[in-house]
């Protein structure tokens, strides 16, 4: 098991690192060709597509990973049912596209939603392959598929943007990514469906999957509705600035904590009956995740302006204070993800769904109160909702594992001092030497990493020792 997990973490890291770095390079180019309005329109459309895909999946992917007694007939049934649901959801989105575009006062959204709805059907044909690869920790295959789709779709998007297709270059990128992913999944994974459909399987899986879907739906709206609200009450350009800031914040979160979090659910599910082991695994995942996400939070917050200038360009300076605020949530999201995965792995998807109702109400209330006061305040409302979420998510870790918020804070607290040192060094150098742009990042990024690692080594942090041990095992 340990070797499999280490291999999964390694390949997951390679996959996410490549896709985030390649994705960042693509954004650097596209942001200088396309306008903030183009990104804003795509961000608004993406919210509705994400919701549609959640309903199309119905939580069955998570159920397949969670259950250990799955048959090929079960997998085939889920395969065909996912395709059916995706067609239904695509039809609904197609029918509503004109009304959505009219309500948000952006006519171009109608055609964008229609094309992306069709793309949702394309993606459904590869969903089961991706799920099974995740379940069996075959992240080497997932990495190769992800790398191929990222590069090919990104290059095509740049070509389309260069020839003046505007927001449609982003739509083309999404469609190409789905097509390439589908082809590679079927080519590299030998799973094929049997022509069976068991109604009993759907009924059985729905009892768990419905809670997953409901919770995921509320979480998706909570995470992404801000772009729609900003586009409605402000402008598409403002929505683009917010969505790019959110994406930049998410990149390191996905890259660093995602390496661990995408592995822990199948691993937690396999150990769901051993609560002592689950507690140990949660603690180890928590310290490793925070070890890498806290310094990223500090770096993004202090270095927001040069990051925006280098990645997006001078026309995106409006996004600087938004990124500074949203970067705070980069340290909060991983804690939530790990505690939610524990809850789901132990089979308490119903509790997670109920918690999401409370979290959704709080998040929407904060958003509603923030709307009149500007985009930065809306960003603070987003951060505030995540602060509240941590209290709820860790409560049931206390109930089921005796590992609640205070114990998790105690484990994380040694990592605060190195990050304070990092913030002081970065802020001081940034103001003393007046560095800007790419030169600033090239000088302060490696220096910041060095300061952080040396401080962690001096303080003998547990995560630092774990990291060194993992590197030595990989070397020998």
N, C-alpha and C positions, 0 to 999 in steps of 0.2 A: 504493500500500500504506500509506504513512504517513497519508494522509487517512482511509483506511478504519479503520486502527487507532485514530487519534485520535477518530473518530466512535464507534467501538465502546467505547472507554474512557469517553467522555463519557456515552453512553447507559447503559452498565453502571453508572456512578457514580450517575446519576439513578435508575435502577431500584433499586439496592441501598440508596441513601440513603432513598428514599421508603419502601421496604418495611421497612427497619430502624426508621425513625422512626415510621411507622404501627404497626409491630409492637410497638414499645416503648410507644406510647400505649395500645394494646390491652391489653398486659400490665399496665400501671399500673392499669387499671380492673379487669381480671380478678383480679389478685392481691389486691385488696381485697374481692372478692366470694367467690372460691373459697378453699379451704384448701390448705396445703402438701401434704396427702395427695392431693388431686385432681391436682395437678401431678405428684406422684410416681407415681401410677398411670399417667398418660399417658406419662410418661418411660419407664417400664418397658415399656409396650406398644409404644412407638415404636421401641425397639431391635429387636424381632422383626419389625416391619413393614419397617424399613430393610433388614434382612437379606433378607427376602423379595423386596423390590424389586430388590436387587442381583442375585439369582438370576434374577428375571424379565427383567432387562435383558441379562444374560449378557455384559456388556462390549461389546455391539454398538454402542451409541451412541458410545463412545470410538473404536471401530474405524471407524465411518462418518466421524468427524471426521479421523482419522489418515490414511485412504486418500484419495488424490486422483483415483482412477479409478472412482468409484462411479457405477452406472447406476440408472435409475428402477426397474428390476426388482430390483436389490439392495435399494433402500430399501423397496420393497413387501414383499419377502420378510422383511426384518427387522421391519417393521410387524406382519405377521401372526404371526411367531414370538414377538415380545414379548408379544402378547396371549395366545397359547397358554401361554407360560411363566407369565404372571401368573395365569392361571386355575389352573394346576397348583399354584403356590405358595400361592394363596389357599385352595385345597382342603386343602393340607397344614396350613396355619396353623389353619384351621377345625377340622380333626381333632385338632390338638395343643392347642387353646386350653384345654380343661378340664385337661389334664395340667400345662400351664404355670402356670395359675392355682392349682392345688393345690400344686405344688412351691414356688411363691413365697409361698403362704399369703395370697393376696389374691383371693378368689372373684370380685370384680367384674371382674377382668382377662379372664375368659372371654368375656363378651358384648362387651367393648371390642375384643378381638382379632378377633372374628368380623366386626364392622362394619368395622373398619379393613382387614381382609383383602379385603372386597368393594370398599372404596375403592381398593385397590391395582389392581384390574382396571380401574376407571374411569380411573385415571391412565395406564394403558398405552396407551390410545387416542390420547393426545396426545404420547407420548414421541418419536416420529419427527419431529414438527413442531418440537419444542423442540430436538432434536439438529441438524436442518438449519439452523435459525435461528442456533444457536451456530456452526456450521461456516462459515456465510457472514457471520458478524459482524453479523447483523441484530438488534442489541440494542435498537433502537428499538421493534420489535414485542414483544420479550421484556419490555421495560420496561412497556409499556402493558398487557400481559397480567398481569404481576405486580402492578401497581398495582391493577388492577380486582379481582383475586382476593383480595388482602390486605384491601382495604377492605370488600368485601361479606362475606367470611367472618368478618372481625373483628367487624363490627357484629352479625351474626347470633349469634356466640358470646357477645357481651356481653348481647344480648337473652335468650339461653337461660340464661346464668348468673344474670341478674337474676330470672328466674322459678324459680330454685331447681333447675336441672338438674344442678348440680355438675360432676363430671368429664365428663359427657356433653356439656356445652357445648363442651369442648375437642375431643371426638370430632366433634361437629357442625361445628365450625370446620374441621377437617381435611377432612371430606367436602365441605363447601361450597367450600373452596379448590380441590379437585380438579375438581369439576363446573364451576365458573366458569372455571378455567384451560382445561379441555377445550373448552368452548364458544367461548371467545375465540380459542384457537389455531386451531380449524377455521374460524372466521369471518374471522380476520385473515391467515391464511396459506393460499395457494391450493393447497398440495400435497395430492394425493389419491392413494390407492394404486391400483395396477393389480391385477387379480385373478390374480396369478402367485405361484408359490412355487418357488424354485430351491434344491434341496437342496445343490448345489455351493456356493452363496453362504454357506449356514450353515456348511458344513465349512471354507471358506476363512476366514471371519470368526472362527470359533470358535478357531482357532489363536492369534490375537492377543487376542480378547475373553476367552478363558478365563483368561489370566494377569491381565488387568485385573480381572475379576470376583473371582478368588481374592485378589488384593492388596487390593481394595476391601472385601471381606468381612472380612478380618483387621483392616483399618484401622477399619472401622465398629465391630466388636466392641471393639477396643482403646479407641476414643474413648468409647463409650457404655455399656459393660458395668458401669461403676462404679455407675450408677443402679440396676441390677438387684441387684448385690451389696449395696448399702446398703439397698435395700428388703427384701432377704431377711434380712440379719443384723441390721439395725437397725429401721427403720420406713418406711412410705410417706411420712410427713412429712419424715423425714431425706432420703429420696430426692428429695423435692420441693425441699428447700433446696439440695441439691447440683445438681439439674438446672437450677434457676433461676440459680444462680451460674454454671454452665457456659454457659447461654444468654446471660447478660449479658456474659460474657467473649467469647463468639463473635460477638456483635453488631458490635462495632467491627472485629473481625478480618475478618468477612464483608464489612462495608461498605468498609473501607479496602484491605486486601490483596486482597479478592475482586474489586474492580474490575479489578485487574491480572491476578490469577491466572486468572480465567475467560476472559480474552482471550488469554493467552499460549499455551495449548495449541494452539488452531487456528493461531495465528501461528507458533509454534515448528514445528508440523508442516509448514507450507508452506516453511520454511527448513531442514528437517532435514538436508539434504545439504551445507549451508554451515556448517561448524563454527566458522569465524571469526566469522560473523555471529551464530550462536547464542550464542557466548560474550559478544559485545557486548550482545545483547538480554537475556541473563541478568543481566549486571552492571547494566544500566540498570533492569531490573525489580526487582532486589534492593535497590538504593539507594532507589528511589522507595517500595517497600513498607516498608522499615525506617524511612524518614523519617517515615511516618505511623503505623506500628504501635508503635514504641518509646515515643513520648510517651503514647499511649493506655494502654500497659502501666503506665507510671509513674502516670498519673492514676487508673486503676482501683485500683491497689494502695494509694495514699495516701488516696484519697477513697472507699474501699469503704463505710464506714458511711453517709455522707450519700447515696451512690448507692442503697444498699439501702433506706434510709428513704424516699427520694423515689419510687423506682420500685416497690418492693414493699410498703412499710409496716412499722410497728414489729413486727408479728408475725413478721417474717422476719429478725430480727437474728442468728439462728443462722447465717445465710448469709454474714455479714461476713467472718470469717476464711477461709472457703472461697473467696470471691471474691478475697481478697487473694492467696491461694496460686495459684489458677488463672490469675490475671492474668499471672503470669510466663510461662505458656505462650503468651500472646498474641503475644509477641515471637519465639517459637520456631517456631510452626506455619507462618507464611508462608515462612520459609527452607526448610522441608521441602517445602512445596507447589511452590515454584519448581523445586527440584532434581528432584523427582519428575516434574514436567511435562517437563523436559528429557529425562529418561531415557525416558519414554513416547513423546515426540515423535520421538526418534531410533530408535524401533522396538524398544526393549529392555524390553518389558513383562515378559518372562520374568525378567530380572534384578530388576526391581522386585518381582515376586511372591516371589522367593527372599529378598530383603531383608526383605519384610514378615513372612516366617516367623520370622526372627531377632528382629525388632522386637516381634512378637506374643509370643514366648516371654519376652522381657525384661519387657514390660509386664505380662503376667499373673503373672510371678514377683514383681514389685514389688507388685502389687495383693494377691496372696495374703499376702505378708509384712506388709502394712499393715492388713489387715482387723481384727486384734484391738486396734489402737491408736486407732481413732476415725476420724471422717470427714475431719478436717483432714489426718491422716497419709495417708489414701487420696488426697486431693487432691495431696499432695506426691509420692506414687507416680506419679500421672498426669504431673506436671511432669518428674519424673526420667526417665520413659520417653521424653519428647520431647527431653530433653538427649541421651540415647543415640542417638535417631533421627537427629539432625543429623550425627553422625559417620558413620553409614552412608550417609545420603542424599547427602552431599557427596563421598564417596569416589569414586563413579563419574563425578561431574562433573570430578574430577581426572583420572580415567582417559581419558575421552572428549574433554574440552575443555581439559585442563590448567588447570582452575579449581576447585581443591579448597577445603577448609575454611579453611586459613590465608590464601589469597588473598581469600576471601570475608570473613573477619574483618577483613582489612586494609582492605577497601572500606567495611565497616560501622563500623569503629572511630572515624572522625571524628564519628559521630552519638551517641557515648556522652556526651561532655561537655555538649552542650545538654540532654540528658535528666537528667544529674546536677543541672544548674542548675535544671531544672524541678522535680525532686523536692525539692530544698532549699527552694525558694520555696513550693511547695504545703504541705509539712510545717510550715514555719515559720509561715505565715499561718494554717494550720488550728489550730495550738496557741496562737498569740498572740491571735487575735481570737475564738476559741471559737465559730466560726460552725457552724451546723448546718442540716441539711435542705436545702430548696430554695434558701434564701438563700445557703448555702455554695456550691452549684453555680453559681448565677447570678453570683457574684462571682469565684470562683476559676477557673472554666472559661475565660472570656475572658482573664483575667489570665495564666493559664498558657499559653494559646495565644500571647499577645503575647510573653511571656518566651522561649518556645521559638523563635518565628520571628525575633525580634531576635537571639538567640544564633546561630541558623543563618545569618542574614545577615552578622553580624560575622565568623563563621568561614568564610564563603564556601563553604558546603557545595554539592556538585554537585547534589544533589536539589533544593535550593532554587532554583538557577538553572534547572533543567529545568522545575520547576513554574511559575516566572515566565514562561519562554518559552512554555509551553503556554497560559497564561492570555492572553498577548499575542496569540498566533495566533488564539485563539478570539474575542478582542475585535475584531481587525481582519480 
